[in-house]
Every structure is written in C-alpha cells, then in structure tokens.
Amino acid sequence: MLHRIWLGFFVLAFFSALYQWWVLGDWEVFQRLVSALFDMARLSVELAIGLIGLMSLWLGVVAIGERSGLIEKLARALSPLFTRLMPEVPAGHPAISSMTLNLSANVLGLDNAATPLGIKAMQDLQTLNPRADTASNAQILFLVLNTSSVTLFPMAILLYRAQMGAPDPAAVFIPILIATSCSTLAGLLVTAWVQRIRLWDTVVLAYLLSAMVLLVSLLLYFATLSAEALQQQSSLISNLLIFSLVILFLGVAHRRGVNVYEAFVDGAKQGFSTAIDIIPFLLAMLVAIGVFRASGALDILLTGVREIVALGAWDARWVDSLPTALMKPLSGSGARAMMVDTMNTFGVDSFQARLSAILQGSTETTFYVLAVYFGAVGLRHSRHALACGLFADFAGIVAAIVVAYWYFG
C-alpha cells in the first residue's frame, strides 16, 4: 500500500504541474518541482546527520538503564498490559521497556528524545519478527500509538503563539489535549479491531482506566494555572523528569558496580549506523512530499473543499486551517510552517489560527514516523500500519475542529 501512495504523490504532482503550466500559464512550476527534489534530498541527509548525536546519546543512556536493571523492572511492571495488546511479545522482553520510554517521552513532548527511543523499540520488536521485511502486528500497533500519542506539554506550539503576540498562549492547551486523546483512542481501537485484540480484558481496562484517571487529574490541575505558570511548570517538569531519569540510571548502575562510561559508549556506538540506515527511507518519503507540495496539488485540493463547503452554506472558517491538518501527516516542519502562516494571515488569536495550533498538536507526522521507524529495521511492507495511522490522524483532525468550535466558535 505504501508504495502505491508514494507513486501517487509523483503522479498527482506531475499532472498538477501540467495543469499549472498549460491552463494557468505558470512557466516555473517544473523548476519548483526539480528544486523540491534537490532540496528534499539535502534535507533528508541533514535530518539523518542531526539524528546521529541524539541517537548516540539516548542509546547510550538506555544501555546504562539496561545494565542497571531498572529497565527490566519497568518492563516487568508493564508486561501484563503489553502482552495482552501484543501477544507475540514475551513478558519482560526489552521491547516493552523501550516502548514505555518512547511513549513517555511523547507524553512529555520531548520529540528529540522520543525518536531515538522509538527506533530502539522498533529494533527490539524486530528481533521477534518472523518476517524480516514485513511489519508485525506489534510493530504496527506501536507505530500507531506513536503517531497518535497523547502530548501533555505542547511547548513548541505555545512558544510560537507567544512569539506571535498571543496574550494567552496556553489558551489552546486543553483543546489540544482533548484532540490528541481522541486521536490516540481512535488509533488503539481501529488497530485492535484489525488485529482482533481483546480490549475488554480486565487487565487492559485496569491499565487504561488508571491512565485516564491520571490524565484527567493532570488536566484539572493544569486548568487552574495561569498561562505563564503553565508554561513555566510544564517546561520545568518535562526537563526535570528527563534529566532525573538520566541521573537515576547513572546512580543505580554505579551502585550495582556497572562501568557507566563503558556502558554508555557501547550503547552510543549504535547511533551512527542506525541514523545512516534511515537515509534511503527518509529520502524516498521527503522527495515525494516535496514535489506534491511544489506542484500546487495541495492548493487545488483546498479550493475543491471550499467549494463543497460553500454548497452546503456551512461555516467555512475551518477550511483556512486545513493546510496544517493535511500537511501534518506528511511533514512536521511543513505543518509548522502552515500554522505560522495561518497565524500571520488571520491573527494569532483568530479562530483559524487557534484551530491550526490545535491541529498541529493533535497528531504526529505519520509518514515521517513510518519512514524512519520502519526504515531503521528495513521493513518494506507496512501492511495496515499506514491505514490505521491515517485513521487516527483523521479522528484527531475531526476532534480538533469540533473542540475548536466548542471552545472558540
């Protein structure tokens, strides 16, 4: 399925460019397409090189945690849940702790930490995969949860709103949390339905209800804070937790006689090779996205949506924020640029700008995560991973629009 979508980006881009040239008289459209090819090729290498340091750092930290025994304890604590959601993963397997660390980093909004931890989890799951080039059920469920995971601290979005002059940058905080929770729930439900996972199991319900109670408690607490206090405390908590984790790993490992320096170096050595292995997969996805955007196909799509909305005499303000929603599964930086452009065009506290911010925080970059995570372990057949991930994205987009009209409409 993924290869058809990848090919479709190029075919649609080509015919869109022909339309721009023949009908609209845009003589520079093919120049933009070729420039997009070169720009995206360069960007894929830059991203991979940028990942080398982060990959090495976090794989080194994880290696210390593994030798300290703490990750094993964490895995045992979560084994009852993951062994029911992912029956092919044995209790206590290293993949369970890797997935837990990755999802925790996503919850805290620590994107730089989440990526290398997610790749490590995918590599651990690959050791259980009977078909080396085809995604297993466990890898698919992990990817879907990753692309739709709840983010408690969307600091980057709040920072952009503050920079653009919003008097209350955190006004979108609760709507984002609601939308991203809907995305995660939808992703879990649709993947469980496809894979025939029993969610009504007593153990699964206990874990999910506990997580829901914690989430609601945090939501109620953050709702009492001012915008400034929210930004300060969320930033403090995120960074304090991640550095405390590093210190905990170091302290316990040292106490148990582990040579923490050697353990770190051994783990970090994997970072370079992993980041380099990602480049071909990342390159393929980014060039397809680049030409699709440069061809004007996205603009044609938005024009069609506006005309359909106009026929029904519906409120069309949400269409102005749609570029952020459509770009988010394809490119995080592209969606961020769309969000900033919407803020600049309509005003940072306009309905369109607030909805764009909620859309930006409601889902993850599905195509990017799929290319990076599956590419890191050489998976070429994604099975239902992309469809389930996009379904979660769609649920997040719909929830974002609904909650935006609820809060700001």
C-alpha positions in Angstrom: 0.0 0.0 0.0 2.8 2.4 0.9 4.5 2.1 -2.5 1.2 3.0 -4.3 0.8 6.1 -2.2 4.4 7.0 -2.8 3.9 6.6 -6.5 0.7 8.5 -6.3 2.4 11.6 -4.9 4.6 11.8 -8.0 1.8 11.1 -10.5 -0.5 13.7 -8.9 2.3 16.2 -8.7 3.1 15.7 -12.4 -0.5 16.2 -13.6 -1.0 19.1 -11.2 2.2 20.7 -12.7 0.9 20.2 -16.2 -2.3 22.0 -15.2 -0.4 24.8 -13.7 1.6 25.2 -16.9 -1.0 24.7 -19.6 -4.0 26.2 -18.0 -2.7 28.8 -15.6 0.4 29.7 -17.5 2.9 29.0 -14.7 6.1 28.5 -16.6 8.2 28.0 -13.4 6.3 25.1 -11.9 8.6 22.4 -13.2 11.6 24.4 -11.9 10.0 24.3 -8.5 9.4 20.5 -8.8 13.1 19.9 -9.6 14.2 22.3 -6.9 12.0 20.4 -4.4 13.7 17.1 -5.4 17.1 18.5 -4.6 16.0 20.4 -1.5 14.3 17.3 0.0 17.3 15.1 -0.9 19.6 17.5 1.0 17.1 17.8 3.9 16.9 14.0 4.3 20.7 13.8 4.8 20.7 16.8 7.2 17.9 15.3 9.3 19.7 11.9 9.5 23.0 13.6 10.4 21.2 15.6 13.1 19.9 12.3 14.5 23.3 10.8 14.9 24.1 12.7 18.1 20.7 12.3 19.6 20.6 8.6 18.7 24.0 8.0 20.2 23.1 9.9 23.3 19.9 8.2 24.1 21.0 4.7 23.1 23.9 5.2 25.4 21.6 6.2 28.3 19.3 3.3 27.5 22.3 0.9 27.6 23.1 2.2 31.1 19.5 1.7 32.2 19.5 -1.9 30.8 22.7 -2.8 32.7 21.4 -1.2 35.9 18.3 -3.5 35.9 15.8 -0.6 36.1 14.6 -1.1 32.5 14.0 -4.7 33.3 11.9 -3.8 36.3 9.9 -1.3 34.2 9.3 -4.0 31.6 8.0 -6.4 34.2 5.6 -3.8 35.6 4.1 -3.2 32.1 4.3 -6.7 30.8 0.7 -7.6 31.7 -0.6 -4.8 29.5 1.7 -5.2 26.5 1.5 -9.0 26.4 -2.3 -8.6 26.0 -2.1 -5.8 23.4 0.9 -7.5 21.7 0.6 -11.3 22.3 3.8 -12.0 20.3 5.9 -10.0 22.7 7.0 -12.2 25.7 6.7 -10.9 29.2 9.8 -9.0 30.3 11.2 -8.6 26.8 13.4 -5.5 26.3 11.0 -4.1 23.7 8.4 -3.5 26.4 10.7 -1.1 28.3 11.8 0.6 25.1 8.2 1.2 24.1 7.4 2.6 27.5 10.3 5.0 27.5 9.4 6.2 24.0 5.7 6.7 24.7 6.6 8.5 28.0 8.9 10.9 26.0 6.0 11.6 23.6 3.6 12.3 26.5 6.1 14.9 27.9 6.5 16.5 24.4 10.2 15.5 24.2 10.3 14.9 20.5 14.1 14.8 20.3 14.2 12.1 23.0 11.2 10.1 21.6 12.7 9.5 18.1 15.8 7.5 19.1 13.9 5.7 21.8 11.2 4.8 19.3 13.8 3.4 16.9 15.3 1.4 19.7 11.9 -0.1 20.5 11.3 -0.9 16.8 14.7 -2.7 16.7 13.8 -4.7 19.8 10.4 -5.7 18.2 12.2 -6.7 15.1 14.1 -9.4 17.0 10.7 -11.1 17.4 9.5 -10.5 13.8 9.4 -13.8 11.9 9.3 -11.9 8.5 12.2 -9.5 8.3 10.8 -7.3 5.6 7.2 -7.2 6.8 5.8 -5.3 9.8 4.5 -7.5 12.6 1.3 -6.8 14.5 3.2 -5.5 17.5 5.3 -3.1 15.3 2.1 -1.8 13.7 0.4 -1.2 17.0 3.4 0.5 18.4 3.7 2.8 15.4 0.1 3.8 15.5 0.3 4.6 19.2 3.4 6.6 18.5 1.9 8.7 15.7 -1.1 9.5 17.8 0.2 9.5 21.3 -1.1 12.0 23.9 1.1 15.0 24.4 0.7 16.7 27.8 3.2 19.5 27.1 2.9 21.0 23.6 5.5 23.6 24.4 6.6 24.3 20.8 3.1 25.4 19.9 2.7 27.6 22.9 6.0 29.2 22.2 5.0 30.0 18.6 1.8 31.6 19.9 3.7 33.6 22.4 6.2 34.8 19.7 3.3 35.8 17.5 1.9 38.0 20.3 -0.9 35.9 21.8 -1.9 37.4 25.2 -2.7 33.9 26.4 -0.5 31.4 24.6 -1.9 28.5 26.6 -5.5 29.1 25.5 -5.2 26.1 23.2 -3.7 23.8 25.8 -6.8 21.9 26.9 -8.3 21.7 23.4 -5.0 20.1 22.1 -5.1 17.6 25.0 -8.7 16.6 24.1 -7.9 16.3 20.4 -4.8 14.3 20.8 -6.5 12.0 23.3 -9.2 11.3 20.7 -6.6 10.5 18.2 -4.8 8.0 20.4 -8.1 6.3 21.4 -9.1 6.0 17.7 -5.7 4.6 16.8 -5.9 2.0 19.5 -9.5 1.0 18.7 -9.0 0.6 14.9 -5.8 -1.3 15.3 -7.3 -3.6 18.0 -10.2 -4.2 15.6 -8.0 -5.1 12.7 -5.7 -7.3 14.8 -8.6 -8.8 16.9 -7.2 -7.6 20.2 -9.5 -8.0 23.2 -9.6 -4.6 24.8 -12.3 -5.7 27.3 -9.8 -7.7 29.2 -9.8 -6.9 32.9 -6.0 -6.2 33.0 -6.2 -3.9 29.9 -9.2 -2.0 31.3 -7.4 -1.5 34.6 -4.3 0.0 32.9 -6.4 2.2 30.6 -8.7 3.5 33.4 -5.7 4.2 35.5 -4.1 6.2 32.7 -7.4 8.0 32.1 -7.7 9.0 35.8 -4.1 10.3 35.8 -4.7 12.2 32.6 -7.9 13.8 33.9 -6.2 14.7 37.2 -3.4 16.5 35.4 -5.9 18.2 33.1 -7.8 19.6 36.0 -4.6 20.7 37.7 -3.3 22.5 34.6 -6.6 24.1 34.1 -6.1 26.0 37.3 -2.8 27.6 36.2 -2.3 30.9 34.5 -0.7 30.8 31.1 2.7 31.9 32.4 2.6 29.4 35.3 1.5 26.6 32.9 4.5 27.3 30.6 6.9 27.5 33.5 5.7 24.4 35.2 5.3 22.2 32.1 8.8 23.2 30.9 10.3 22.5 34.4 8.5 19.2 34.8 9.5 17.9 31.3 13.2 18.8 31.6 13.4 17.8 35.3 11.9 14.3 34.6 14.1 13.6 31.6 17.4 14.6 33.4 16.3 12.9 36.6 15.9 9.7 34.5 19.5 10.0 33.3 20.7 10.6 36.9 18.6 7.7 38.2 20.1 5.3 35.6 23.7 6.5 36.3 23.3 6.3 40.1 21.7 2.9 40.2 24.1 1.4 37.7 27.1 2.8 39.5 25.8 1.4 42.8 25.5 -2.0 41.3 29.1 -2.0 40.0 28.4 -1.1 36.4 31.1 0.8 34.5 28.7 3.5 33.4 31.2 5.1 30.9 31.8 1.9 29.0 28.1 1.1 29.1 27.3 4.5 27.6 29.9 4.2 24.9 28.8 0.7 23.9 25.2 1.9 23.5 26.1 5.1 21.7 28.1 3.2 19.0 24.8 2.0 17.6 23.6 5.6 17.0 25.7 6.3 13.9 24.9 3.2 11.9 21.2 3.5 12.8 21.0 7.1 11.6 22.7 6.3 8.4 20.4 3.3 7.7 17.4 5.7 7.8 18.6 8.0 5.0 17.2 6.0 1.9 13.7 5.6 3.5 13.6 9.2 4.7 14.8 10.4 1.3 12.1 8.5 -0.5 9.3 9.9 1.6 10.5 13.5 1.7 11.0 13.9 -2.0 7.5 12.6 -2.7 6.1 15.1 -0.2 8.2 17.9 -1.6 7.1 17.5 -5.2 3.4 17.1 -4.2 3.5 20.4 -2.3 5.6 22.3 -5.0 3.2 21.2 -7.8 0.3 23.1 -6.4 -1.8 19.9 -5.9 -2.4 20.9 -2.2 -3.8 24.3 -3.3 -6.1 22.6 -5.8 -7.4 20.2 -3.1 -8.2 23.1 -0.7 -10.1 25.0 -3.4 -12.3 22.0 -4.0 -13.0 21.6 -0.3 -14.0 25.3 -0.1 -16.4 24.9 -3.0 -18.1 21.8 -1.4 -18.4 23.7 2.0 -19.9 26.7 0.2 -22.6 24.5 -1.5 -23.8 23.4 1.9 -23.8 27.0 3.3 -21.7 25.8 6.2 -19.2 27.8 8.2 -16.0 27.6 6.2 -13.5 29.1 8.6 -12.1 25.7 9.4 -11.0 25.2 5.7 -8.4 28.0 6.2 -6.7 25.8 8.8 -6.9 22.7 6.7 -3.4 23.0 5.2 -2.0 22.4 8.7 -4.1 19.3 9.0 -3.2 17.9 5.6 0.5 18.7 6.0 0.9 17.2 9.5 0.9 13.5 8.5 3.4 14.4 5.8 5.8 16.8 7.3 6.2 18.2 10.8 8.1 21.3 9.6 5.7 21.8 6.8 2.7 21.7 9.1 4.5 24.1 11.5 5.1 26.5 8.6 1.4 26.2 7.7 0.4 27.0 11.3 2.7 30.1 11.5 1.4 31.3 8.1 -2.2 31.0 9.3 -1.4 32.9 12.5 0.3 35.6 10.4 -2.5 35.9 7.9 -5.6 35.8 10.2 -4.1 36.9 13.5 -2.7 34.8 16.3 -5.9 34.6 18.2 -8.3 34.2 15.3 -10.4 31.1 15.1 -8.3 29.9 12.1 -5.0 30.3 14.0 -6.3 28.7 17.1 -7.6 25.7 15.1 -4.3 25.4 13.3 -2.5 25.2 16.7 -4.9 22.5 17.9 -4.4 20.6 14.6 -0.7 20.8 15.0 -0.8 19.3 18.4 -3.5 16.7 17.8 -1.5 14.2 15.7 2.0 13.2 14.6 3.8 13.1 11.3 2.6 9.6 10.3 4.5 9.3 7.0 7.7 10.6 8.6 7.5 8.3 11.6 6.6 5.3 9.4 9.6 6.0 7.1 12.0 6.5 10.0 10.9 3.7 12.3 10.3 1.1 9.7 13.3 2.2 7.7 15.5 1.7 10.7 14.8 -2.0 10.7 14.4 -2.5 6.9 10.7 -3.1 6.8 9.3 -2.7 3.3 5.8 -4.0 3.7 3.8 -1.9 6.2 0.5 -3.9 5.9 -2.3 -2.0 7.7 0.1 0.4 9.6 -0.5 3.4 7.3 -4.2 2.9 7.1 -4.6 2.7 10.9 -2.2 5.6 11.4 -4.1 7.8 9.0 -7.4 6.8 10.6 -6.0 8.1 13.9 -4.9 11.3 12.2 -8.4 11.7 10.7 -10.0 11.3 14.2 -7.6 13.8 15.6 -8.4 16.3 12.9 -12.2 15.9 13.3 -11.8 16.2 17.1 -9.7 19.3 16.7 -12.3 21.0 14.5 -15.1 20.1 16.9 -13.3 21.2 20.0 -12.2 24.4 18.3 -15.9 25.4 17.6 -16.8 24.3 21.1 -14.1 26.5 22.8 -13.7 29.4 20.3 -16.6 29.2 17.8 
